[in-house]
């Protein structure tokens, strides 16, 4: 019984030490507040063609569907937060999950650039 208790206690302490493996999903207004922070790394997870049609100023294009997406996110600074978006929110959720698995702190635009009311550049 004492050994079982020790094992349960050890398991509980391991769970408490795990890093956050989730990302924040926010609306356009909250996303605007997040990216106002100059330390935030802004990523557009759409295709290069979509990116060229219009993107949020300061965004870098890292297509979540490309073969080298993991290599691209490895270039991001893990000490700085990341904000990611796509067209409607589906791909950015996939991208955010992969970014979090790579050790990044991520905020995702829940409804994508379709919900964005701010400036867009081409």
Buried (B, 14 or more C-beta within 10 A) or exposed (E): EEEEEEEEEEEEEEEEEEEEEEBBBBEBEBBBEBBEEEEBBBBBBBBEEBBEEEBBEBBEBBBBEBEEBBEBBEEBEBEEBBBBBBBBBEBBBBBBBBBBEBEBBBBBBBBBBEBBEEEEEE
